[in-house]
Amino acid sequence: MNANIGILEASYYLPPTRKPLSQVFADEEKPTEAFAANVDFEKDIGIVALHVAGEETAAELAIKAAKRTLAKSGIDPQTIDLIIDFTSIPEDYVAPTWSAAGRVQKEIGATRAFVTAINTGGCASYQTTLKVACSLMSANERYKIALLIAGDKTPEYNHNYYPITVVSDGGSAVLLKKDMTTRRILAIDVATLGRLHDMWVIPGIHNRKDEDIGGKFPRWLHVSGDIQRFNKELIPMNLFMFRKVMLGALKQIGKKLQDVSYFIYPTFSNWDLKAFCEAFRIPPEKIYTENMHHGHMQETDMVVGYVDALEAGRIKDGDLVMLATNGAGFSWGASLIQH
Amino acid sequence: MKPQVGILAASCYLPQQRRTVEDLFREEGATYDSEIASRLGIRQVPIRSDDVRESASNLAVAAAREALERAKVNPLEVSVVVEYSILPQEYLVPVWNMSNKVQAETGAVKSFVVGFSGGGASNFMVALSSAAAMLSENDSMKTALLVTGDATIPGNRVLNPVDPVTVMGDGASAVVLQRDAPGSIVVDTELWSDGNNHDVCYIPGGSLVNPDDIGLYRMELDRTRYDAFPKTKTLRRMSDKLLDRSGLGLSDVAAVLCSNISSEDEAALQAAFAGKISAVCAANRETHGHLQGTDFPLNYLSLTQTGAVAQGDYVLSVSHGMGATAAVSLIRY
């Protein structure tokens, strides 16, 4: 793969309204099943408030992030060749028939671009999308600039993703460009455990039952998780799969885990972050943890963590940065960026 | 020199049950007359039963297994499963995608999965182009399994009943792509989108904007914008550009495959492509209607079976994606 494709610019947009986690837990349906980890889900999670979008649509969150990224980069939207939407939760209209990519194209004036959306990987859709975007750019001389976008607006009263996390609303955008000398994407590895496909789903309007729409908590677009399978089948495999993709990405460039200068990891929860750092012996100075205050933002976590770490001066010239995440489906992904 | 990627095998898996278009129009309260019949050129469509064995994802699994068998590829050799459905799946996409299930049930457990949204039938070419790019640019990836299963929303088979554009059937298809394949080389793909038409054909209810209105859970087409989109002109321009990149012209192309939307749609494409739209498209359209991205593997298989194309012949596939995403792929047999 062309090793000179890099991240020209990245940015995110978070709606200004914040909702305290105590209020989220008070407003939403209480989970009844036990979680295998020895933690108090509400007290130990490490997130204190969530960003909530209000009247803004999911696509509008993505558009705002895209416009910010374009403004920071100085790139003319008409030079964009590809737009790929990597949103991983329900969008404004039903997928896969529709994606926000076309609307973003229209609103930013990227009239020359081809647009599509990647709808797999959950929070790891960022890595899957990087893999596809870099492959398309590398294979086709004519694709020089790509814009990756995501817009997440959590369905009403479904911010509680027990037992994984609590989720914020937000949008993100990343500009990829060829012929970069820094922030080059050196390797991407993605792995999928398809047998877990039906462990974490949104049944959808066509599967609704009377009990879903009655009562205090209508479940129009609610995530339905099988907690027993989560405990028995996902948790035991999680770190194994992380190791697989992280070492897989490193192997592609002949590097070792010790060569990674900095890690970007999702903001699921304090205990998840701790388990990840302990498993891979990552010291606190090599991973960004301050972004926990944003709440978890699905695939956008990768962009938020990366941008915040850059702006905080935590990533330096010459650093090899690893972004690693997992997501529903289930997939795991790791990418390596050379600064 | 970049490695070549080609099609090793393809398959379609269609439900046994067929319904006549006349019946479906009656059932959906739409007017059916000789003028509409002539414009559509569709007699019947395959329709899945309520049996879970004919769910969209199970049809996709069956198509995938058959394609792998035809390709003589061990599922463990598959590097990536690429999904190109366009209709809603068993659960809401993108939280769920059938590609994960296909991966598990075909035993392609060493692969990762990618699914694409948007673009109507052009989604097949988006998948084809992306898979070919991944195989040619990543040394660790050699084989891709492209797959879809599309099940039409009940009562929503006649698209735009007041002025019908097509009739949608149910079906699944799969294609096995491999680096250094001996034939059916994916030479190039040209893709283009018009963001102004992002909602020319979409399902307005069932997601964030209208989460609770089941009446809006159906595919809607904005006929005025659909008609206004310069479909044939766009596809011909894109085809000429793509062929020019390979030092070819339309006269070098043995046949053109299109999606099976209607006889009216095909007639316009015949005029734009010098009568090169293969007869298999009309034949498949009559008996299957529009099967979304599956139209292309279906027409590709039929064209191959006719023996009308020989090794070395060039075949173009063209799709206007209902006005949102247009796509053209060139394959060398």
Interface residues (C-beta under 8 A of the other chain):
Chain A: M1 N2 T57 A58 I83 D85 T87 S88 I89 P90 E91 D92 Y93 V94 A95 P96 T97 W98 S99 A100 A101 G102 R103 V104 Q105 K106 E107 A110 T111 A113 F114 V115 T116 A117 I118 N119 T120 G121 G122 S125 T128 K131 V132 C134 S135 L136 S138 A139 N140 K153 P155 V190 A191 T192 L193 G194 R195 L196 H197 D198 W200 V201 I202 P203 G204 I205 H206 N207 I213 P218 W220 L221 V223 Q252 A328 G329 F330 S331
Chain B: K2 V81 E83 S85 I86 L87 P88 Q89 E90 Y91 L92 V93 P94 V95 W96 N97 M98 S99 N100 K101 V102 Q103 A104 E105 A108 V109 S111 F112 V113 V114 G115 F116 S117 G118 G119 N123 V126 S129 S130 A132 A133 M134 S136 E137 N138 S140 I153 L191 W192 S193 D194 G195 N196 N197 H198 D199 C201 Y202 I203 P204 G205 G206 S207 L208 V209 P211 D212 I214 Y217 M219 A324 T325
